[in-house]
Amino acid sequence: MTAYTATVTVRLKHGVLDPEAETTKQNLERLGFELSELRSADRFEIDLEADDAAEAEQRAESMAERLLANPTIHDYEVSAAPAAEST
């Protein structure tokens, strides 16, 4: 088994109201930043042991489907990479 870090990024689907992003966008515009759209997202980094990156991604995908995202209102992306060695 190898240590992996799986990353799950969860966003509201287009068309779902995102009040946090709207408030942040308005405040950025007040500060002089020009932007056409802003979306908020949650990012989960999951350290786990797996035989390979595909297995780590599959397990993280299952976590996203079962708990981290609501498929009715969320889109999500999953990736996995070998865990960075801590020093």
Residue, then its C-alpha position, 0 to 999 in steps of 0.5 A: m500500500t502507498a500513501y496518497t492524497a486525494t483531493v475532492t473539490v465540491r462546487l454548486k452547479h451552475g444556476v444554483l444560488d451561491p450567496e457566499a460567492e455573490t457577496t464576495k464578488q460584490n466586495l471585490e468589485r467595490l475594491g476595484f477588481e473587475l470580474s465576470e463571475l465568481r463561484s465558491a468551492d469546498r476542497f477536501e484533502i484526504d490522506l489514505e493508503a491505496d494500492d495505486a492512484a486509481e484506487a485512491e481516486q475511486r475511494a475518494e469518489s465514493m466519499a464524494e458521492r456518499l457524503l461530501a457532495n449532494p448530486t442534486i446541487h453540487d458538481y465535484e472533481v476528484s484527483a489523487a497523487p502520491a502523498a508528499e513526504s513530511t520532513 
